[in-house]
Amino acid sequence: MRASVGVVRELVTGVVPWDEVEAEHRSATLHWLSGTDDVFRRVKPATPPRHLVSYVVPVDPADGSVLLVDHVNAGLWLPPGGHVDPDEHPAETARREAWEELGVPVVAGLVGEEPVFVTVTRTVGIDAGHTDVSLWFVLRLDRQHPLTLDSGEFREARWWSPAELRDADPARFDPHFTRFCAKLQRMHC
């Protein structure tokens, strides 16, 4: 097994599933990782057709608000994030994406070096049809922190309070985002 894939396998093994769906996604991801080293996207948008993504979810520790971006390609409000480069540690991807997409330099702030959530999702939008195996990292970030958005990828960004997220149509977000929020509340990040 490629060393970087072994690292990803260890990260996924360490995720404690929130619910049955996450347990299924974790199990499917571990099965996939044990059967191939071809887990990093090599060619946009979908080669190989299943590949790794790191989400970095900014959370304001003062009030639990979450920063989401209106993603041009997906047509959804999503956490910032992107594809894990070949042999890149997924936590490094999360830090890189925070810088590239938000202008937030991340030296510290990730809750550990481990993802807190794992999902397997068929993509939608312009590049629909491939599968993202997503590792979700939490970034503690004060909502007053200045942002420099990647205008090529996002229409806008906004902070969503826990109440706004509960009241919003779940179809506006990643299909697993509501479950992620429930897990996040339990974690008290």
KOLMAR-478394 format. One record per residue (C-alpha): residue number from 1; residue in three letters; x, y, z. Coordinates in nm, 3 decimals. Each point is the difference from the previous one (the first is absolute). Layout:
N
resi->NUM | resn->ala | east->X | north->Y | up->Z
...
END
This chain:
189
resi->1 | resn->met | east->0.000 | north->0.000 | up->0.000
resi->2 | resn->arg | east->0.126 | north->0.345 | up->-0.094
resi->3 | resn->ala | east->0.116 | north->0.177 | up->0.320
resi->4 | resn->ser | east->-0.231 | north->0.300 | up->-0.054
resi->5 | resn->val | east->-0.299 | north->-0.231 | up->-0.048
resi->6 | resn->gly | east->0.097 | north->-0.174 | up->0.324
resi->7 | resn->val | east->-0.012 | north->0.338 | up->0.175
resi->8 | resn->val | east->-0.348 | north->0.065 | up->-0.138
resi->9 | resn->arg | east->-0.108 | north->-0.347 | up->0.113
resi->10 | resn->glu | east->0.121 | north->0.078 | up->0.354
resi->11 | resn->leu | east->-0.190 | north->0.330 | up->-0.002
resi->12 | resn->val | east->-0.323 | north->-0.164 | up->-0.115
resi->13 | resn->thr | east->0.042 | north->-0.282 | up->0.252
resi->14 | resn->gly | east->0.021 | north->0.264 | up->0.274
resi->15 | resn->val | east->-0.333 | north->0.161 | up->-0.087
resi->16 | resn->val | east->-0.268 | north->-0.102 | up->0.249
resi->17 | resn->pro | east->-0.323 | north->-0.024 | up->-0.201
resi->18 | resn->trp | east->-0.283 | north->0.228 | up->0.106
resi->19 | resn->asp | east->-0.277 | north->-0.217 | up->-0.142
resi->20 | resn->glu | east->-0.068 | north->-0.303 | up->-0.216
resi->21 | resn->val | east->0.053 | north->0.194 | up->-0.323
resi->22 | resn->glu | east->0.344 | north->0.118 | up->0.106
resi->23 | resn->ala | east->0.084 | north->-0.353 | up->0.117
resi->24 | resn->glu | east->-0.091 | north->-0.127 | up->-0.349
resi->25 | resn->his | east->0.205 | north->0.274 | up->-0.166
resi->26 | resn->arg | east->0.297 | north->-0.071 | up->0.226
resi->27 | resn->ser | east->-0.020 | north->-0.372 | up->-0.073
resi->28 | resn->ala | east->-0.033 | north->0.055 | up->-0.377
resi->29 | resn->thr | east->0.294 | north->0.242 | up->0.007
resi->30 | resn->leu | east->0.222 | north->-0.244 | up->0.189
resi->31 | resn->his | east->-0.093 | north->-0.275 | up->-0.247
resi->32 | resn->trp | east->0.082 | north->0.231 | up->-0.293
resi->33 | resn->leu | east->0.333 | north->0.107 | up->0.156
resi->34 | resn->ser | east->0.104 | north->-0.361 | up->0.053
resi->35 | resn->gly | east->-0.068 | north->-0.081 | up->-0.367
resi->36 | resn->thr | east->0.180 | north->0.280 | up->-0.184
resi->37 | resn->asp | east->0.273 | north->0.260 | up->0.020
resi->38 | resn->asp | east->-0.174 | north->0.208 | up->-0.268
resi->39 | resn->val | east->-0.182 | north->0.235 | up->0.239
resi->40 | resn->phe | east->0.130 | north->0.344 | up->-0.105
resi->41 | resn->arg | east->-0.158 | north->0.197 | up->-0.283
resi->42 | resn->arg | east->0.242 | north->0.012 | up->-0.291
resi->43 | resn->val | east->-0.210 | north->0.161 | up->-0.274
resi->44 | resn->lys | east->-0.291 | north->0.244 | up->0.043
resi->45 | resn->pro | east->-0.279 | north->-0.059 | up->0.057
resi->46 | resn->ala | east->-0.022 | north->-0.373 | up->0.063
resi->47 | resn->thr | east->0.310 | north->-0.213 | up->-0.049
resi->48 | resn->pro | east->-0.011 | north->-0.229 | up->0.183
resi->49 | resn->pro | east->-0.379 | north->0.002 | up->0.036
resi->50 | resn->arg | east->0.028 | north->-0.033 | up->0.383
resi->51 | resn->his | east->0.254 | north->0.220 | up->0.178
resi->52 | resn->leu | east->0.082 | north->0.178 | up->0.325
resi->53 | resn->val | east->-0.120 | north->0.344 | up->0.107
resi->54 | resn->ser | east->0.069 | north->0.200 | up->0.316
resi->55 | resn->tyr | east->-0.263 | north->0.239 | up->0.127
resi->56 | resn->val | east->0.110 | north->0.267 | up->0.245
resi->57 | resn->val | east->-0.300 | north->0.120 | up->0.199
resi->58 | resn->pro | east->0.054 | north->0.337 | up->0.172
resi->59 | resn->val | east->-0.190 | north->0.015 | up->0.329
resi->60 | resn->asp | east->-0.018 | north->0.307 | up->0.222
resi->61 | resn->pro | east->0.054 | north->-0.139 | up->0.352
resi->62 | resn->ala | east->-0.184 | north->0.297 | up->0.153
resi->63 | resn->asp | east->-0.341 | north->-0.087 | up->-0.142
resi->64 | resn->gly | east->0.034 | north->-0.320 | up->-0.207
resi->65 | resn->ser | east->-0.060 | north->0.175 | up->-0.333
resi->66 | resn->val | east->0.140 | north->-0.174 | up->-0.308
resi->67 | resn->leu | east->0.149 | north->0.169 | up->-0.305
resi->68 | resn->leu | east->-0.125 | north->-0.140 | up->-0.331
resi->69 | resn->val | east->0.069 | north->0.103 | up->-0.358
resi->70 | resn->asp | east->-0.248 | north->0.019 | up->-0.287
resi->71 | resn->his | east->0.187 | north->-0.235 | up->-0.233
resi->72 | resn->val | east->-0.031 | north->0.092 | up->-0.368
resi->73 | resn->asn | east->0.059 | north->-0.351 | up->-0.136
resi->74 | resn->ala | east->-0.216 | north->-0.199 | up->0.244
resi->75 | resn->gly | east->-0.275 | north->0.259 | up->0.034
resi->76 | resn->leu | east->-0.009 | north->-0.067 | up->0.376
resi->77 | resn->trp | east->0.113 | north->0.164 | up->0.323
resi->78 | resn->leu | east->0.305 | north->-0.207 | up->0.095
resi->79 | resn->pro | east->0.292 | north->0.016 | up->0.237
resi->80 | resn->pro | east->0.320 | north->0.116 | up->-0.169
resi->81 | resn->gly | east->0.222 | north->-0.283 | up->-0.111
resi->82 | resn->gly | east->0.153 | north->-0.182 | up->-0.288
resi->83 | resn->his | east->0.164 | north->-0.305 | up->-0.141
resi->84 | resn->val | east->0.289 | north->-0.160 | up->0.183
resi->85 | resn->asp | east->0.311 | north->0.024 | up->-0.217
resi->86 | resn->pro | east->0.200 | north->-0.320 | up->-0.059
resi->87 | resn->asp | east->0.177 | north->-0.103 | up->0.321
resi->88 | resn->glu | east->-0.121 | north->0.312 | up->0.185
resi->89 | resn->his | east->-0.119 | north->-0.046 | up->0.358
resi->90 | resn->pro | east->-0.374 | north->0.082 | up->0.010
resi->91 | resn->ala | east->0.052 | north->0.243 | up->0.293
resi->92 | resn->glu | east->0.253 | north->0.184 | up->-0.215
resi->93 | resn->thr | east->-0.263 | north->0.014 | up->-0.276
resi->94 | resn->ala | east->-0.241 | north->0.159 | up->0.248
resi->95 | resn->arg | east->0.261 | north->0.260 | up->0.099
resi->96 | resn->arg | east->0.087 | north->0.067 | up->-0.366
resi->97 | resn->glu | east->-0.366 | north->0.040 | up->-0.097
resi->98 | resn->ala | east->-0.063 | north->0.240 | up->0.291
resi->99 | resn->trp | east->0.279 | north->0.216 | up->-0.139
resi->100 | resn->glu | east->-0.087 | north->-0.032 | up->-0.371
resi->101 | resn->glu | east->-0.375 | north->0.037 | up->0.035
resi->102 | resn->leu | east->-0.039 | north->0.230 | up->0.301
resi->103 | resn->gly | east->0.336 | north->0.171 | up->0.040
resi->104 | resn->val | east->0.027 | north->-0.144 | up->0.351
resi->105 | resn->pro | east->0.349 | north->-0.118 | up->0.093
resi->106 | resn->val | east->-0.039 | north->-0.303 | up->0.223
resi->107 | resn->val | east->0.291 | north->-0.084 | up->0.224
resi->108 | resn->ala | east->-0.224 | north->-0.120 | up->0.280
resi->109 | resn->gly | east->-0.372 | north->-0.014 | up->0.044
resi->110 | resn->leu | east->-0.084 | north->-0.333 | up->-0.153
resi->111 | resn->val | east->-0.155 | north->-0.220 | up->0.265
resi->112 | resn->gly | east->0.289 | north->-0.244 | up->0.008
resi->113 | resn->glu | east->0.149 | north->-0.135 | up->-0.318
resi->114 | resn->glu | east->-0.284 | north->-0.244 | up->-0.045
resi->115 | resn->pro | east->-0.327 | north->0.036 | up->-0.186
resi->116 | resn->val | east->-0.315 | north->0.000 | up->0.211
resi->117 | resn->phe | east->-0.235 | north->-0.134 | up->-0.269
resi->118 | resn->val | east->0.024 | north->-0.216 | up->-0.313
resi->119 | resn->thr | east->-0.246 | north->-0.013 | up->-0.290
resi->120 | resn->val | east->-0.032 | north->-0.162 | up->-0.341
resi->121 | resn->thr | east->-0.198 | north->0.218 | up->-0.239
resi->122 | resn->arg | east->-0.096 | north->-0.009 | up->-0.367
resi->123 | resn->thr | east->0.071 | north->0.349 | up->-0.132
resi->124 | resn->val | east->-0.258 | north->0.237 | up->-0.145
resi->125 | resn->gly | east->0.021 | north->0.317 | up->-0.207
resi->126 | resn->ile | east->0.222 | north->0.071 | up->-0.299
resi->127 | resn->asp | east->0.240 | north->-0.290 | up->0.071
resi->128 | resn->ala | east->-0.271 | north->-0.242 | up->0.118
resi->129 | resn->gly | east->0.041 | north->-0.372 | up->-0.005
resi->130 | resn->his | east->0.318 | north->-0.093 | up->0.182
resi->131 | resn->thr | east->0.042 | north->-0.094 | up->0.366
resi->132 | resn->asp | east->0.173 | north->0.212 | up->0.263
resi->133 | resn->val | east->0.123 | north->-0.174 | up->0.313
resi->134 | resn->ser | east->0.009 | north->0.299 | up->0.233
resi->135 | resn->leu | east->0.187 | north->0.043 | up->0.325
resi->136 | resn->trp | east->-0.146 | north->0.286 | up->0.205
resi->137 | resn->phe | east->0.237 | north->0.212 | up->0.213
resi->138 | resn->val | east->-0.110 | north->0.272 | up->0.240
resi->139 | resn->leu | east->0.170 | north->0.339 | up->0.009
resi->140 | resn->arg | east->-0.063 | north->0.226 | up->0.299
resi->141 | resn->leu | east->-0.033 | north->0.346 | up->-0.149
resi->142 | resn->asp | east->-0.136 | north->0.325 | up->0.140
resi->143 | resn->arg | east->-0.273 | north->0.125 | up->-0.231
resi->144 | resn->gln | east->0.167 | north->0.345 | up->0.002
resi->145 | resn->his | east->0.314 | north->-0.143 | up->-0.162
resi->146 | resn->pro | east->0.049 | north->0.166 | up->-0.340
resi->147 | resn->leu | east->-0.053 | north->-0.226 | up->-0.301
resi->148 | resn->thr | east->0.128 | north->0.014 | up->-0.356
resi->149 | resn->leu | east->-0.232 | north->-0.219 | up->-0.205
resi->150 | resn->asp | east->0.087 | north->-0.192 | up->-0.313
resi->151 | resn->ser | east->-0.251 | north->0.174 | up->-0.229
resi->152 | resn->gly | east->0.056 | north->-0.260 | up->-0.272
resi->153 | resn->glu | east->-0.145 | north->-0.273 | up->0.219
resi->154 | resn->phe | east->-0.257 | north->0.180 | up->0.216
resi->155 | resn->arg | east->-0.277 | north->0.250 | up->-0.048
resi->156 | resn->glu | east->0.024 | north->0.102 | up->0.365
resi->157 | resn->ala | east->0.068 | north->-0.123 | up->0.352
resi->158 | resn->arg | east->-0.206 | north->0.048 | up->0.310
resi->159 | resn->trp | east->-0.016 | north->-0.106 | up->0.362
resi->160 | resn->trp | east->-0.303 | north->-0.213 | up->0.087
resi->161 | resn->ser | east->-0.117 | north->-0.010 | up->0.360
resi->162 | resn->pro | east->-0.117 | north->-0.334 | up->0.142
resi->163 | resn->ala | east->-0.359 | north->0.131 | up->-0.011
resi->164 | resn->glu | east->0.031 | north->0.106 | up->-0.366
resi->165 | resn->leu | east->0.139 | north->-0.341 | up->-0.090
resi->166 | resn->arg | east->-0.287 | north->-0.177 | up->0.178
resi->167 | resn->asp | east->-0.257 | north->0.217 | up->-0.181
resi->168 | resn->ala | east->0.159 | north->-0.024 | up->-0.347
resi->169 | resn->asp | east->-0.097 | north->-0.244 | up->-0.272
resi->170 | resn->pro | east->0.253 | north->-0.287 | up->0.030
resi->171 | resn->ala | east->0.001 | north->-0.034 | up->-0.381
resi->172 | resn->arg | east->0.203 | north->0.323 | up->-0.013
resi->173 | resn->phe | east->0.301 | north->-0.174 | up->0.159
resi->174 | resn->asp | east->0.222 | north->-0.305 | up->-0.037
resi->175 | resn->pro | east->-0.237 | north->-0.295 | up->0.052
resi->176 | resn->his | east->0.188 | north->-0.097 | up->0.318
resi->177 | resn->phe | east->0.033 | north->0.348 | up->0.148
resi->178 | resn->thr | east->-0.298 | north->-0.025 | up->0.236
resi->179 | resn->arg | east->0.145 | north->-0.317 | up->0.151
resi->180 | resn->phe | east->0.341 | north->0.166 | up->0.026
resi->181 | resn->cys | east->-0.157 | north->0.291 | up->0.192
resi->182 | resn->ala | east->-0.165 | north->-0.242 | up->0.243
resi->183 | resn->lys | east->0.335 | north->-0.170 | up->0.062
resi->184 | resn->leu | east->0.173 | north->0.338 | up->0.034
resi->185 | resn->gln | east->-0.250 | north->0.113 | up->0.267
resi->186 | resn->arg | east->0.069 | north->-0.316 | up->0.197
resi->187 | resn->met | east->0.376 | north->0.063 | up->-0.027
resi->188 | resn->his | east->-0.032 | north->0.361 | up->0.132
resi->189 | resn->cys | east->0.265 | north->0.133 | up->-0.240
END
